[in-house]
Amino acid sequence: MILIGLTGSIGMGKSETARMFRREGVPVYDADAAVHALMRRGGAAVAPVEAAFPGVVKDGAIDRPELGKRVFGKPEELRKLEKIIHPLVGQAQRRFLQAAQRRGERLVVLDIPLLFETGGDRYVDVSVVVSAPAAVQRKRVLARPGMTAERLDQVLKLQTPDAIKRRKADFIVPSGLGKAFARRAVRRIIAQVQHRSGLVWPYRILTRRARK
């Protein structure tokens, strides 16, 4: 089973690209969705997060805006939260992969926003970066409710620059040229990965594996 790591900075169109993979029949593990599930009523993260950040739980679920205020721009607090969340997300990911393995899936996508930042690219066979021009990115993000230029800049500081992600990627999906263009790129990636999966991988992927 080939693991495709899908990533992209804020506003690049990663979520839409993940939907394109799903429409092509490729199962997608959504790390963000897993975090949401952990934080809603009954989620495994509710009790430990409340213990670490008292007062962030309302009506049995974590109040994400309130939690964001506690950790945003505070590296130590963010690391404290990550130590709680990351192991739980890892468990959910392993369950997803085990189920896909049992079904005999040839390809799966791991949709991980911080793939490079967390070193997750070491554990996938292929990395795919969704990218768009910076002006397009900013326009998309600043159109979101409650988003400001200052907040966007703070988020970008926590993410690996797009140029570096592009250099590290095995494939790039350009999302600034319209959905039809991006969809064709997704289909080409699937076709190439399926073709290569039974053959010798390209040199740069072989060398990436050797470094893992």
Secondary structure, DSSP 8 states (H G I E B T S, - for coil): -EEEEEE--TTSSHHHHHHHHHHTT--EEEHHHHHHHHHSTT-TTHHHHHHHSTT-EETTEE-HHHHHHHHTT-HHHHHHHHHHHHHHHHHHHHHHHHHHHHHT-SEEEEE-TTTTTTTGGGG-SEEEEEE--HHHHHHHHHTSTT--HHHHHHHHHTS--HHHHHHH-SEEEE-TT-HHHHHHHHHHHHHHHHHHTTS---HHHHHHHHH-
